[in-house]
C-alpha cells in the first residue's frame, strides 16, 4: 500500500436476480432493496464502501443513480460507488446532472467508476440506446469521448450557449447544474490493461483495476496488476496532478467458517485462469476460499492488494443480505487486519 494512505474495504455486488432454487434475490426489486440493506450492514461493520456493477439487458443492476441515492439516504458514512458505468450507453451531460445530484444527497460520498464496459448479453446494445460510434471509431473511442465530455461537465466547464431571450439579454456559456464540488476528483476509470491505466492517469481519474486484465505476460495476475498500478502512478506523477490518486482492486474472498460456507464454496482457493475474452488472451485472478487464517496469510502476500488503497470484495449477492453480511463480518474480523485494514470507527 502507498505510504500515508489508509487501506479501505468495500463490497462489490453484481446485483444478479433469478427466480431459481436457492436464490434469495428473485426479482429486480429484491436486488435493489437488498443492495441498500447490504450497504447499511457494511456501514455498521465499519467497512468503507458499497459498490455496484452496472449491466444492461441482463437480470442485474442497471441504472445506478436511484439506487445510490437510496443507499445514501439510509447511510451516513460509507462511500457509495459504481464499478463500473459503461459510458457507451450514457448521455454525458445528463449523467453529470444525475451524478452531481446523487453526490449532493450523499454529502460528497459518491465514488464514480466509469469505463468502456465489459462483454454483454446484447449485440450492439449501446446502439439500441441511440449511440453509434462515428465512422472509423470503435466502442472504446466512443466511451472515451463521452467520458471527456462528462469530466468537463462535472469540472464546471461551460457546454452550451445561453439564450438571451431567457436570461434578460445576458450572453455567454452555461454549465450543467447542479454542480457538486469535489466530485471530479472522485471519478475512477475501470482499466483492463496497463496502457489504459496510464491513460486514466493522464486524464486525472483514479484507477479501478479490473477483475481481469485483457493481456497476459505469463506472470501471476496479482503481479501483473501491481505493475499496472505502478505504471498508473508513474503516469500520474508525470502528468503533474496535485492530489494523490486512489487505486482499487477486486477480489473474491470467502472465509470458510460454517458448514454452509463449506457447502457453497468448498475449502480451497483457486488459481489464476487464462483464457480468451473477445478474442484477446486475458488473465483472471484467483478466488480466495478457505480457513480465515489461511486467507489472511494469502491475501497479505497479494502484490496488487498491497499496492492498492482500496479492496473491493465481490459478494455472492443471490445468497441474500444475511449471508453476505456474515461473510463481510468474517472478512473484516479475521482476514482484513492482515492487509492493514481497521474498522472506520477506529481509524
KOLTORKE-605329 format. One record per residue (C-alpha): residue in one letter; x, y, z. Coordinates in steps of 0.001 Angstrom, whole numbers, plus 500000, padded with zeros to 6 digits. Layout:
// residues N
<rec><aa>A</aa><x>X</x><y>Y</y><z>Z</z></rec>
...
This chain:
// residues 347
<rec><aa>X</aa><x>500000</x><y>500000</y><z>500000</z></rec>
<rec><aa>X</aa><x>501211</x><y>503508</y><z>499247</z></rec>
<rec><aa>X</aa><x>502760</x><y>505097</y><z>502364</z></rec>
<rec><aa>X</aa><x>500497</x><y>507540</y><z>504133</z></rec>
<rec><aa>X</aa><x>497205</x><y>506092</y><z>502897</z></rec>
<rec><aa>X</aa><x>494588</x><y>504144</y><z>504793</z></rec>
<rec><aa>X</aa><x>493517</x><y>500776</y><z>503477</z></rec>
<rec><aa>X</aa><x>489818</x><y>500805</y><z>502672</z></rec>
<rec><aa>X</aa><x>487475</x><y>497889</y><z>502020</z></rec>
<rec><aa>X</aa><x>484098</x><y>497835</y><z>500324</z></rec>
<rec><aa>X</aa><x>481817</x><y>495236</y><z>498836</z></rec>
<rec><aa>X</aa><x>481136</x><y>494946</y><z>495109</z></rec>
<rec><aa>X</aa><x>477766</x><y>493497</y><z>494104</z></rec>
<rec><aa>X</aa><x>476913</x><y>492406</y><z>490579</z></rec>
<rec><aa>X</aa><x>473247</x><y>492648</y><z>491564</z></rec>
<rec><aa>X</aa><x>472047</x><y>489406</y><z>489986</z></rec>
<rec><aa>X</aa><x>468472</x><y>488246</y><z>490417</z></rec>
<rec><aa>X</aa><x>466881</x><y>484988</y><z>489301</z></rec>
<rec><aa>X</aa><x>463711</x><y>483169</y><z>490430</z></rec>
<rec><aa>X</aa><x>465522</x><y>479854</y><z>490807</z></rec>
<rec><aa>X</aa><x>466020</x><y>477327</y><z>493594</z></rec>
<rec><aa>X</aa><x>468293</x><y>478654</y><z>496336</z></rec>
<rec><aa>X</aa><x>468108</x><y>482281</y><z>495238</z></rec>
<rec><aa>X</aa><x>467295</x><y>484848</y><z>497904</z></rec>
<rec><aa>X</aa><x>467105</x><y>487521</y><z>495193</z></rec>
<rec><aa>X</aa><x>464222</x><y>486546</y><z>492954</z></rec>
<rec><aa>X</aa><x>463193</x><y>489872</y><z>491416</z></rec>
<rec><aa>X</aa><x>464601</x><y>493244</y><z>490394</z></rec>
<rec><aa>X</aa><x>463001</x><y>494779</y><z>493484</z></rec>
<rec><aa>X</aa><x>464772</x><y>492229</y><z>495665</z></rec>
<rec><aa>X</aa><x>468108</x><y>493124</y><z>494077</z></rec>
<rec><aa>X</aa><x>467593</x><y>496848</y><z>494616</z></rec>
<rec><aa>X</aa><x>466216</x><y>496703</y><z>498161</z></rec>
<rec><aa>X</aa><x>468806</x><y>494165</y><z>499297</z></rec>
<rec><aa>X</aa><x>471623</x><y>496286</y><z>497843</z></rec>
<rec><aa>X</aa><x>470516</x><y>499134</y><z>500095</z></rec>
<rec><aa>X</aa><x>470241</x><y>496798</y><z>503095</z></rec>
<rec><aa>X</aa><x>473732</x><y>495402</y><z>502484</z></rec>
<rec><aa>X</aa><x>475127</x><y>498951</y><z>502319</z></rec>
<rec><aa>X</aa><x>473590</x><y>499613</y><z>505731</z></rec>
<rec><aa>X</aa><x>475098</x><y>496385</y><z>507095</z></rec>
<rec><aa>X</aa><x>478507</x><y>497238</y><z>505631</z></rec>
<rec><aa>X</aa><x>478479</x><y>500622</y><z>507345</z></rec>
<rec><aa>X</aa><x>477550</x><y>499008</y><z>510662</z></rec>
<rec><aa>X</aa><x>480524</x><y>496642</y><z>510263</z></rec>
<rec><aa>X</aa><x>482902</x><y>499565</y><z>509779</z></rec>
<rec><aa>X</aa><x>483501</x><y>498893</y><z>506086</z></rec>
<rec><aa>X</aa><x>484190</x><y>501808</y><z>503792</z></rec>
<rec><aa>X</aa><x>482313</x><y>501332</y><z>500535</z></rec>
<rec><aa>X</aa><x>479221</x><y>499911</y><z>498823</z></rec>
<rec><aa>X</aa><x>479978</x><y>499331</y><z>495134</z></rec>
<rec><aa>X</aa><x>477537</x><y>498124</y><z>492480</z></rec>
<rec><aa>X</aa><x>478173</x><y>496820</y><z>488974</z></rec>
<rec><aa>X</aa><x>476147</x><y>498230</y><z>486084</z></rec>
<rec><aa>X</aa><x>474937</x><y>496000</y><z>483228</z></rec>
<rec><aa>X</aa><x>472242</x><y>496455</y><z>480602</z></rec>
<rec><aa>X</aa><x>469826</x><y>493946</y><z>479044</z></rec>
<rec><aa>X</aa><x>470502</x><y>491466</y><z>481871</z></rec>
<rec><aa>X</aa><x>468956</x><y>490462</y><z>485184</z></rec>
<rec><aa>X</aa><x>471451</x><y>492596</y><z>487039</z></rec>
<rec><aa>X</aa><x>471611</x><y>496121</y><z>488419</z></rec>
<rec><aa>X</aa><x>471375</x><y>498682</y><z>485614</z></rec>
<rec><aa>X</aa><x>470531</x><y>502372</y><z>486239</z></rec>
<rec><aa>X</aa><x>472685</x><y>503126</y><z>489295</z></rec>
<rec><aa>X</aa><x>471759</x><y>506619</y><z>490420</z></rec>
<rec><aa>X</aa><x>468351</x><y>505960</y><z>492028</z></rec>
<rec><aa>X</aa><x>469929</x><y>503031</y><z>493875</z></rec>
<rec><aa>X</aa><x>472942</x><y>505052</y><z>495012</z></rec>
<rec><aa>X</aa><x>470692</x><y>507868</y><z>496217</z></rec>
<rec><aa>X</aa><x>468660</x><y>505353</y><z>498217</z></rec>
<rec><aa>X</aa><x>471873</x><y>503959</y><z>499717</z></rec>
<rec><aa>X</aa><x>472931</x><y>507487</y><z>500626</z></rec>
<rec><aa>X</aa><x>469605</x><y>508187</y><z>502333</z></rec>
<rec><aa>X</aa><x>469965</x><y>505097</y><z>504543</z></rec>
<rec><aa>X</aa><x>473642</x><y>505579</y><z>505465</z></rec>
<rec><aa>X</aa><x>475790</x><y>508417</y><z>506774</z></rec>
<rec><aa>X</aa><x>479434</x><y>507462</y><z>506295</z></rec>
<rec><aa>X</aa><x>480022</x><y>504643</y><z>503815</z></rec>
<rec><aa>X</aa><x>481097</x><y>505574</y><z>500284</z></rec>
<rec><aa>X</aa><x>478576</x><y>504778</y><z>497547</z></rec>
<rec><aa>X</aa><x>480111</x><y>503660</y><z>494322</z></rec>
<rec><aa>X</aa><x>479798</x><y>502208</y><z>490835</z></rec>
<rec><aa>X</aa><x>482142</x><y>499628</y><z>489415</z></rec>
<rec><aa>X</aa><x>481587</x><y>500492</y><z>486568</z></rec>
<rec><aa>X</aa><x>479194</x><y>502560</y><z>484435</z></rec>
<rec><aa>X</aa><x>479513</x><y>501632</y><z>480749</z></rec>
<rec><aa>X</aa><x>479950</x><y>505043</y><z>479139</z></rec>
<rec><aa>X</aa><x>478889</x><y>503793</y><z>475708</z></rec>
<rec><aa>X</aa><x>475281</x><y>503867</y><z>476957</z></rec>
<rec><aa>X</aa><x>475330</x><y>507279</y><z>478608</z></rec>
<rec><aa>X</aa><x>474338</x><y>510832</y><z>477754</z></rec>
<rec><aa>X</aa><x>477345</x><y>512569</y><z>479365</z></rec>
<rec><aa>X</aa><x>475586</x><y>515810</y><z>480296</z></rec>
<rec><aa>X</aa><x>472503</x><y>514133</y><z>481764</z></rec>
<rec><aa>X</aa><x>474794</x><y>511752</y><z>483636</z></rec>
<rec><aa>X</aa><x>476699</x><y>514758</y><z>485010</z></rec>
<rec><aa>X</aa><x>473425</x><y>516117</y><z>486400</z></rec>
<rec><aa>X</aa><x>472472</x><y>512749</y><z>487915</z></rec>
<rec><aa>X</aa><x>475913</x><y>512200</y><z>489425</z></rec>
<rec><aa>X</aa><x>476038</x><y>515676</y><z>490956</z></rec>
<rec><aa>X</aa><x>472544</x><y>515323</y><z>492427</z></rec>
<rec><aa>X</aa><x>473412</x><y>511933</y><z>493910</z></rec>
<rec><aa>X</aa><x>476675</x><y>513265</y><z>495324</z></rec>
<rec><aa>X</aa><x>474916</x><y>516222</y><z>496937</z></rec>
<rec><aa>X</aa><x>472312</x><y>513912</y><z>498504</z></rec>
<rec><aa>X</aa><x>475113</x><y>511728</y><z>499885</z></rec>
<rec><aa>X</aa><x>477103</x><y>514635</y><z>501292</z></rec>
<rec><aa>X</aa><x>480045</x><y>514060</y><z>498942</z></rec>
<rec><aa>X</aa><x>480303</x><y>510279</y><z>499312</z></rec>
<rec><aa>X</aa><x>479921</x><y>509286</y><z>495652</z></rec>
<rec><aa>X</aa><x>482870</x><y>507444</y><z>494084</z></rec>
<rec><aa>X</aa><x>482016</x><y>507024</y><z>490420</z></rec>
<rec><aa>X</aa><x>483658</x><y>504239</y><z>488415</z></rec>
<rec><aa>X</aa><x>483272</x><y>504526</y><z>484641</z></rec>
<rec><aa>X</aa><x>484727</x><y>502660</y><z>481685</z></rec>
<rec><aa>X</aa><x>484200</x><y>501250</y><z>478211</z></rec>
<rec><aa>X</aa><x>482282</x><y>498426</y><z>479854</z></rec>
<rec><aa>X</aa><x>482541</x><y>494666</y><z>479768</z></rec>
<rec><aa>X</aa><x>481234</x><y>491949</y><z>477415</z></rec>
<rec><aa>X</aa><x>477451</x><y>491934</y><z>477475</z></rec>
<rec><aa>X</aa><x>474442</x><y>489878</y><z>476519</z></rec>
<rec><aa>X</aa><x>473199</x><y>492401</y><z>473951</z></rec>
<rec><aa>X</aa><x>474545</x><y>492626</y><z>470431</z></rec>
<rec><aa>X</aa><x>475325</x><y>496323</y><z>469815</z></rec>
<rec><aa>X</aa><x>473398</x><y>497246</y><z>472936</z></rec>
<rec><aa>X</aa><x>474573</x><y>500864</y><z>473020</z></rec>
<rec><aa>X</aa><x>473214</x><y>501311</y><z>469505</z></rec>
<rec><aa>X</aa><x>469770</x><y>500344</y><z>470825</z></rec>
<rec><aa>X</aa><x>470134</x><y>503254</y><z>473259</z></rec>
<rec><aa>X</aa><x>470842</x><y>505516</y><z>470276</z></rec>
<rec><aa>X</aa><x>474632</x><y>505725</y><z>470461</z></rec>
<rec><aa>X</aa><x>476649</x><y>504646</y><z>467427</z></rec>
<rec><aa>X</aa><x>480407</x><y>505204</y><z>467126</z></rec>
<rec><aa>X</aa><x>481259</x><y>507632</y><z>464301</z></rec>
<rec><aa>X</aa><x>482674</x><y>506148</y><z>461121</z></rec>
<rec><aa>X</aa><x>486171</x><y>504881</y><z>461781</z></rec>
<rec><aa>X</aa><x>485745</x><y>504926</y><z>465587</z></rec>
<rec><aa>X</aa><x>485492</x><y>501997</y><z>467964</z></rec>
<rec><aa>X</aa><x>483352</x><y>501370</y><z>471036</z></rec>
<rec><aa>X</aa><x>486369</x><y>502281</y><z>473142</z></rec>
<rec><aa>X</aa><x>486736</x><y>505594</y><z>471292</z></rec>
<rec><aa>X</aa><x>483064</x><y>506361</y><z>471876</z></rec>
<rec><aa>X</aa><x>483373</x><y>505639</y><z>475608</z></rec>
<rec><aa>X</aa><x>486459</x><y>507838</y><z>475952</z></rec>
<rec><aa>X</aa><x>484895</x><y>510742</y><z>474039</z></rec>
<rec><aa>X</aa><x>481812</x><y>510619</y><z>476251</z></rec>
<rec><aa>X</aa><x>483982</x><y>510392</y><z>479356</z></rec>
<rec><aa>X</aa><x>485895</x><y>513515</y><z>478303</z></rec>
<rec><aa>X</aa><x>482651</x><y>515481</y><z>477981</z></rec>
<rec><aa>X</aa><x>481349</x><y>514103</y><z>481279</z></rec>
<rec><aa>X</aa><x>484575</x><y>515087</y><z>483084</z></rec>
<rec><aa>X</aa><x>484430</x><y>518561</y><z>481613</z></rec>
<rec><aa>X</aa><x>480824</x><y>518940</y><z>482769</z></rec>
<rec><aa>X</aa><x>481436</x><y>517824</y><z>486361</z></rec>
<rec><aa>X</aa><x>484511</x><y>520050</y><z>486478</z></rec>
<rec><aa>X</aa><x>482270</x><y>523024</y><z>485758</z></rec>
<rec><aa>X</aa><x>483078</x><y>523692</y><z>482110</z></rec>
<rec><aa>X</aa><x>480528</x><y>525643</y><z>480137</z></rec>
<rec><aa>X</aa><x>478981</x><y>523452</y><z>477482</z></rec>
<rec><aa>X</aa><x>476135</x><y>525393</y><z>475810</z></rec>
<rec><aa>X</aa><x>475316</x><y>528962</y><z>474752</z></rec>
<rec><aa>X</aa><x>472884</x><y>530940</y><z>476861</z></rec>
<rec><aa>X</aa><x>469622</x><y>532072</y><z>475270</z></rec>
<rec><aa>X</aa><x>469493</x><y>535876</y><z>475709</z></rec>
<rec><aa>X</aa><x>465712</x><y>535731</y><z>475425</z></rec>
<rec><aa>X</aa><x>465604</x><y>533724</y><z>478644</z></rec>
<rec><aa>X</aa><x>468486</x><y>535387</y><z>480508</z></rec>
<rec><aa>X</aa><x>467476</x><y>539031</y><z>480409</z></rec>
<rec><aa>X</aa><x>469716</x><y>539700</y><z>477443</z></rec>
<rec><aa>X</aa><x>472789</x><y>538189</y><z>479042</z></rec>
<rec><aa>X</aa><x>475029</x><y>536224</y><z>476717</z></rec>
<rec><aa>X</aa><x>477694</x><y>533667</y><z>477399</z></rec>
<rec><aa>X</aa><x>478048</x><y>529970</y><z>478070</z></rec>
<rec><aa>X</aa><x>476320</x><y>527793</y><z>480644</z></rec>
<rec><aa>X</aa><x>477453</x><y>524824</y><z>482737</z></rec>
<rec><aa>X</aa><x>475175</x><y>521945</y><z>483702</z></rec>
<rec><aa>X</aa><x>473511</x><y>522224</y><z>487089</z></rec>
<rec><aa>X</aa><x>473764</x><y>521222</y><z>489815</z></rec>
<rec><aa>X</aa><x>477490</x><y>521189</y><z>490423</z></rec>
<rec><aa>X</aa><x>478937</x><y>519168</y><z>493305</z></rec>
<rec><aa>X</aa><x>482354</x><y>520404</y><z>494468</z></rec>
<rec><aa>X</aa><x>484971</x><y>517672</y><z>494604</z></rec>
<rec><aa>X</aa><x>483048</x><y>515141</y><z>492526</z></rec>
<rec><aa>X</aa><x>485503</x><y>515389</y><z>489629</z></rec>
<rec><aa>X</aa><x>488273</x><y>514110</y><z>491930</z></rec>
<rec><aa>X</aa><x>486171</x><y>511036</y><z>492721</z></rec>
<rec><aa>X</aa><x>485814</x><y>509652</y><z>489201</z></rec>
<rec><aa>X</aa><x>487576</x><y>506330</y><z>488529</z></rec>
<rec><aa>X</aa><x>488385</x><y>504563</y><z>485273</z></rec>
<rec><aa>X</aa><x>487933</x><y>500795</y><z>485120</z></rec>
<rec><aa>X</aa><x>491135</x><y>499745</y><z>483364</z></rec>
<rec><aa>X</aa><x>491672</x><y>496295</y><z>481864</z></rec>
<rec><aa>X</aa><x>495247</x><y>496806</y><z>480621</z></rec>
<rec><aa>X</aa><x>498409</x><y>498514</y><z>481755</z></rec>
<rec><aa>X</aa><x>498108</x><y>501032</y><z>478912</z></rec>
<rec><aa>X</aa><x>494545</x><y>502047</y><z>479833</z></rec>
<rec><aa>X</aa><x>495710</x><y>502531</y><z>483401</z></rec>
<rec><aa>X</aa><x>498292</x><y>505018</y><z>482152</z></rec>
<rec><aa>X</aa><x>495657</x><y>506723</y><z>480005</z></rec>
<rec><aa>X</aa><x>493390</x><y>507108</y><z>483043</z></rec>
<rec><aa>X</aa><x>496213</x><y>508777</y><z>484960</z></rec>
<rec><aa>X</aa><x>496720</x><y>511316</y><z>482207</z></rec>
<rec><aa>X</aa><x>493003</x><y>512205</y><z>482385</z></rec>
<rec><aa>X</aa><x>493164</x><y>512762</y><z>486146</z></rec>
<rec><aa>X</aa><x>490960</x><y>509792</y><z>487027</z></rec>
<rec><aa>X</aa><x>491535</x><y>507315</y><z>489852</z></rec>
<rec><aa>X</aa><x>492302</x><y>503716</y><z>488891</z></rec>
<rec><aa>X</aa><x>489759</x><y>500935</y><z>489316</z></rec>
<rec><aa>X</aa><x>491774</x><y>497917</y><z>488233</z></rec>
<rec><aa>X</aa><x>489559</x><y>495355</y><z>486582</z></rec>
<rec><aa>X</aa><x>488666</x><y>491917</y><z>487910</z></rec>
<rec><aa>X</aa><x>490629</x><y>490675</y><z>484904</z></rec>
<rec><aa>X</aa><x>493345</x><y>492034</y><z>482632</z></rec>
<rec><aa>X</aa><x>492905</x><y>491737</y><z>478894</z></rec>
<rec><aa>X</aa><x>496556</x><y>490800</y><z>478432</z></rec>
<rec><aa>X</aa><x>498828</x><y>488051</y><z>479683</z></rec>
<rec><aa>X</aa><x>502588</x><y>488296</y><z>480111</z></rec>
<rec><aa>X</aa><x>502945</x><y>484966</y><z>481874</z></rec>
<rec><aa>X</aa><x>503326</x><y>486373</y><z>485371</z></rec>
<rec><aa>X</aa><x>500724</x><y>485802</y><z>488113</z></rec>
<rec><aa>X</aa><x>497654</x><y>488040</y><z>487978</z></rec>
<rec><aa>X</aa><x>498496</x><y>489935</y><z>491167</z></rec>
<rec><aa>X</aa><x>501976</x><y>490792</y><z>489879</z></rec>
<rec><aa>X</aa><x>500641</x><y>491943</y><z>486507</z></rec>
<rec><aa>X</aa><x>498043</x><y>494055</y><z>488293</z></rec>
<rec><aa>X</aa><x>500703</x><y>495504</y><z>490627</z></rec>
<rec><aa>X</aa><x>502713</x><y>496502</y><z>487556</z></rec>
<rec><aa>X</aa><x>499621</x><y>498216</y><z>486153</z></rec>
<rec><aa>X</aa><x>499285</x><y>500176</y><z>489404</z></rec>
<rec><aa>X</aa><x>502961</x><y>501170</y><z>489360</z></rec>
<rec><aa>X</aa><x>502694</x><y>502389</y><z>485790</z></rec>
<rec><aa>X</aa><x>499483</x><y>504275</y><z>486605</z></rec>
<rec><aa>X</aa><x>501166</x><y>506117</y><z>489482</z></rec>
<rec><aa>X</aa><x>504203</x><y>506949</y><z>487363</z></rec>
<rec><aa>X</aa><x>501960</x><y>508388</y><z>484629</z></rec>
<rec><aa>X</aa><x>500029</x><y>510322</y><z>487279</z></rec>
<rec><aa>X</aa><x>503210</x><y>511902</y><z>488625</z></rec>
<rec><aa>X</aa><x>504378</x><y>512722</y><z>485101</z></rec>
<rec><aa>X</aa><x>501045</x><y>514424</y><z>484359</z></rec>
<rec><aa>X</aa><x>501620</x><y>516729</y><z>487344</z></rec>
<rec><aa>X</aa><x>498297</x><y>516330</y><z>489121</z></rec>
<rec><aa>X</aa><x>498357</x><y>517964</y><z>492567</z></rec>
<rec><aa>X</aa><x>496467</x><y>515308</y><z>494543</z></rec>
<rec><aa>X</aa><x>497102</x><y>511706</y><z>495489</z></rec>
<rec><aa>X</aa><x>495135</x><y>509300</y><z>493279</z></rec>
<rec><aa>X</aa><x>493222</x><y>506339</y><z>494613</z></rec>
<rec><aa>X</aa><x>493544</x><y>502776</y><z>493368</z></rec>
<rec><aa>X</aa><x>491209</x><y>499817</y><z>493878</z></rec>
<rec><aa>X</aa><x>491450</x><y>496117</y><z>493105</z></rec>
<rec><aa>X</aa><x>488703</x><y>493489</y><z>493358</z></rec>
<rec><aa>X</aa><x>488968</x><y>490060</y><z>494934</z></rec>
<rec><aa>X</aa><x>486622</x><y>487204</y><z>495779</z></rec>
<rec><aa>X</aa><x>487394</x><y>486404</y><z>499434</z></rec>
<rec><aa>X</aa><x>485278</x><y>483690</y><z>501077</z></rec>
<rec><aa>X</aa><x>486246</x><y>482658</y><z>504618</z></rec>
<rec><aa>X</aa><x>485025</x><y>479102</y><z>505262</z></rec>
<rec><aa>X</aa><x>483684</x><y>479320</y><z>508791</z></rec>
<rec><aa>X</aa><x>480442</x><y>477314</y><z>508773</z></rec>
<rec><aa>X</aa><x>479155</x><y>474138</y><z>507190</z></rec>
<rec><aa>X</aa><x>477022</x><y>476329</y><z>504957</z></rec>
<rec><aa>X</aa><x>480142</x><y>478123</y><z>503676</z></rec>
<rec><aa>X</aa><x>481723</x><y>474747</y><z>503009</z></rec>
<rec><aa>X</aa><x>478663</x><y>473504</y><z>501150</z></rec>
<rec><aa>X</aa><x>478551</x><y>476563</y><z>498931</z></rec>
<rec><aa>X</aa><x>482234</x><y>477134</y><z>498216</z></rec>
<rec><aa>X</aa><x>484395</x><y>474208</y><z>499317</z></rec>
<rec><aa>X</aa><x>487609</x><y>474793</y><z>501205</z></rec>
<rec><aa>X</aa><x>490467</x><y>475648</y><z>498858</z></rec>
<rec><aa>X</aa><x>491491</x><y>478778</y><z>496988</z></rec>
<rec><aa>X</aa><x>491602</x><y>478612</y><z>493217</z></rec>
<rec><aa>X</aa><x>494352</x><y>479558</y><z>490814</z></rec>
<rec><aa>X</aa><x>494696</x><y>482232</y><z>488143</z></rec>
<rec><aa>X</aa><x>492876</x><y>481445</y><z>484930</z></rec>
<rec><aa>X</aa><x>493964</x><y>482336</y><z>481422</z></rec>
<rec><aa>X</aa><x>491511</x><y>482397</y><z>478532</z></rec>
<rec><aa>X</aa><x>490189</x><y>484323</y><z>475551</z></rec>
<rec><aa>X</aa><x>487903</x><y>487316</y><z>476060</z></rec>
<rec><aa>X</aa><x>486503</x><y>488875</y><z>472882</z></rec>
<rec><aa>X</aa><x>489340</x><y>487192</y><z>471002</z></rec>
<rec><aa>X</aa><x>492100</x><y>488545</y><z>473257</z></rec>
<rec><aa>X</aa><x>494167</x><y>486469</y><z>475679</z></rec>
<rec><aa>X</aa><x>493197</x><y>487549</y><z>479201</z></rec>
<rec><aa>X</aa><x>494281</x><y>486676</y><z>482735</z></rec>
<rec><aa>X</aa><x>491714</x><y>486312</y><z>485514</z></rec>
<rec><aa>X</aa><x>492600</x><y>486488</y><z>489198</z></rec>
<rec><aa>X</aa><x>492009</x><y>483574</y><z>491531</z></rec>
<rec><aa>X</aa><x>489369</x><y>483326</y><z>494234</z></rec>
<rec><aa>X</aa><x>490438</x><y>483199</y><z>497872</z></rec>
<rec><aa>X</aa><x>488438</x><y>480482</y><z>499607</z></rec>
<rec><aa>X</aa><x>489435</x><y>478717</y><z>502806</z></rec>
<rec><aa>X</aa><x>490017</x><y>478964</y><z>506526</z></rec>
<rec><aa>X</aa><x>490301</x><y>482594</y><z>507701</z></rec>
<rec><aa>X</aa><x>493907</x><y>482361</y><z>508930</z></rec>
<rec><aa>X</aa><x>494941</x><y>480811</y><z>505605</z></rec>
<rec><aa>X</aa><x>493205</x><y>483574</y><z>503657</z></rec>
<rec><aa>X</aa><x>494775</x><y>486281</y><z>505805</z></rec>
<rec><aa>X</aa><x>498223</x><y>484907</y><z>505006</z></rec>
<rec><aa>X</aa><x>497498</x><y>484547</y><z>501270</z></rec>
<rec><aa>X</aa><x>495869</x><y>487942</y><z>500861</z></rec>
<rec><aa>X</aa><x>498730</x><y>489678</y><z>502683</z></rec>
<rec><aa>X</aa><x>501086</x><y>488288</y><z>500011</z></rec>
<rec><aa>X</aa><x>498943</x><y>489520</y><z>497091</z></rec>
<rec><aa>X</aa><x>501119</x><y>492115</y><z>495345</z></rec>
<rec><aa>X</aa><x>498246</x><y>494195</y><z>493957</z></rec>
<rec><aa>X</aa><x>496276</x><y>494161</y><z>497220</z></rec>
<rec><aa>X</aa><x>499399</x><y>495522</y><z>498930</z></rec>
<rec><aa>X</aa><x>499733</x><y>498303</y><z>496339</z></rec>
<rec><aa>X</aa><x>496090</x><y>499413</y><z>496237</z></rec>
<rec><aa>X</aa><x>494491</x><y>501627</y><z>498865</z></rec>
<rec><aa>X</aa><x>491028</x><y>500090</y><z>498320</z></rec>
<rec><aa>X</aa><x>489992</x><y>496436</y><z>498190</z></rec>
<rec><aa>X</aa><x>486604</x><y>495550</y><z>496719</z></rec>
<rec><aa>X</aa><x>485149</x><y>492273</y><z>497949</z></rec>
<rec><aa>X</aa><x>482907</x><y>490690</y><z>495328</z></rec>
<rec><aa>X</aa><x>479884</x><y>489170</y><z>497048</z></rec>
<rec><aa>X</aa><x>477541</x><y>486327</y><z>496003</z></rec>
<rec><aa>X</aa><x>474555</x><y>488635</y><z>496234</z></rec>
<rec><aa>X</aa><x>471958</x><y>485986</y><z>495325</z></rec>
<rec><aa>X</aa><x>472604</x><y>484296</y><z>498674</z></rec>
<rec><aa>X</aa><x>470892</x><y>487232</y><z>500382</z></rec>
<rec><aa>X</aa><x>471712</x><y>490016</y><z>502808</z></rec>
<rec><aa>X</aa><x>472034</x><y>487887</y><z>505941</z></rec>
<rec><aa>X</aa><x>474581</x><y>485528</y><z>504366</z></rec>
<rec><aa>X</aa><x>476585</x><y>488308</y><z>502757</z></rec>
<rec><aa>X</aa><x>476639</x><y>490447</y><z>505896</z></rec>
<rec><aa>X</aa><x>478032</x><y>487446</y><z>507790</z></rec>
<rec><aa>X</aa><x>480614</x><y>486909</y><z>505041</z></rec>
<rec><aa>X</aa><x>481715</x><y>490548</y><z>505235</z></rec>
<rec><aa>X</aa><x>481883</x><y>490358</y><z>509013</z></rec>
<rec><aa>X</aa><x>484141</x><y>487292</y><z>508825</z></rec>
<rec><aa>X</aa><x>486438</x><y>489042</y><z>506363</z></rec>
<rec><aa>X</aa><x>486516</x><y>492182</y><z>508491</z></rec>
<rec><aa>X</aa><x>487188</x><y>490293</y><z>511714</z></rec>
<rec><aa>X</aa><x>489548</x><y>487536</y><z>510622</z></rec>
<rec><aa>X</aa><x>491178</x><y>488477</y><z>507301</z></rec>
<rec><aa>X</aa><x>491287</x><y>492222</y><z>506684</z></rec>
<rec><aa>X</aa><x>493609</x><y>493153</y><z>509598</z></rec>
<rec><aa>X</aa><x>496357</x><y>491168</y><z>507844</z></rec>
<rec><aa>X</aa><x>496373</x><y>493677</y><z>504966</z></rec>
<rec><aa>X</aa><x>496446</x><y>496736</y><z>507194</z></rec>
<rec><aa>X</aa><x>492735</x><y>497493</y><z>507405</z></rec>
<rec><aa>X</aa><x>490914</x><y>498657</y><z>510531</z></rec>
<rec><aa>X</aa><x>487221</x><y>499496</y><z>511006</z></rec>
<rec><aa>X</aa><x>486360</x><y>503042</y><z>510033</z></rec>
<rec><aa>X</aa><x>485440</x><y>503999</y><z>513588</z></rec>
<rec><aa>X</aa><x>488887</x><y>503079</y><z>514925</z></rec>
<rec><aa>X</aa><x>490972</x><y>504931</y><z>512336</z></rec>
